[in-house]
Amino acid sequence: MIRPWVNVSLRQYERLKRLTEKIDRSLSETIREAVCEFVKKKDFPVSTTTSHLPRGTRDRYKSVSAYLARSDWHLLAEISKKTGRCKTELVREAVDRYFRECK
């Protein structure tokens, strides 16, 4: 297991907090599950834009740490190289996808 710091949007953070309280699970476990499901899918569109947090938007994100399996983190790194998107952006996408599938 590794423990990287990732930035999730404040909206995602609040939603994650409510969900973790409801299901009595840690924030890290929920993010880990979201990432694990995300890296299992096979098709990832290639991005042609640079991936970063634009200036002046840092206050709209919450930095959280999550314990992730090394294999999932390495898969995220591979996806990042293939798509040109940063790992944190991919984690945010994984969390969004997790929310959509939980409904």
N, C-alpha and C positions, 0 to 999 in steps of 0.2 A: 504494500500500500504506500502511496505517496500522498502528500498533503499540499496541493497547490492552492494559491489564492486566485480566485476568479471574480470577475465583476458581473453581477446580475443587476438588472434594472430594479429600481425601487418598487415598481409594481410587482415584478416577479418575487422579490424578497418578501413583500407583505403577503403575497399569495402563498408562498412557500411556508412562511411562519404559521399562517392559519391552517394550512394542510397538515403540517407536522404536529401541531397541537391536536388537531382532530383525530389523526391516526396514531398518535403517540409514538412518533418516530423522530429521529434527529434530522436536522437540516442536511447534514452531511450524507446520511443514508438516502434521503430523498434525491439529492443531486446525483449521488452515485448511481442510483437506479435509473434516473433519467439518462445519464451519460451512457450507461451500459446498454440500454435499449437503443439509443441513438447510434452507437458505433456498430451495432449489428446490421443496420440497413446497408444496402449495397450501392445505391446511386446518390451521388453528391454533385450538384451542379458546380461548375467551375466559375469562380468570380473573377471579373476583370478589373475590379477596383481594389485599391489598397484598403486593408482592414485595420481599423484603429478606432479609438474613441476620439471623436472630434473635440476640439478645444471648447471649453465652456460647458461641457456636458458631464463632467466628472461628478457633479453634485446630484445627478440623476441615476447614479449607480451605487450599489453597495458592494463593497469588497468582502467576500466570505471565503473561508477555507473549507475544503471538503476532502475527506479521505477517498481516494479513487484507486482502483486496482491499477497496477503498473501497466498491464496489458491494455486496458481501456485508455490510459493516458497516451501510450505509444500509438494506439490506433487513432486517437484524436490528432496526434502530431502528424501522422501520415495523411490523414484527411486534410489537415491544414496545409500541408505541402502541395497536395493535389489540387485543392480548391483555391488556394491563395488567401484563405481566411484565417484569422488568428484563433487559437484554441479557446479563448474566452468567449469569442463570438459564437463558436460552435457549441459551447456549454449553454449559453443563453438560448440558442436554437433548440438544444436538447430539452431544456426546461420547458420551453413553450410547447414543444411536441408532447411532452409528458402531460402537461395540463390538458391539452386537447384530447388525449387518449384516456384520461382519467374520467372524463364526463360520461 
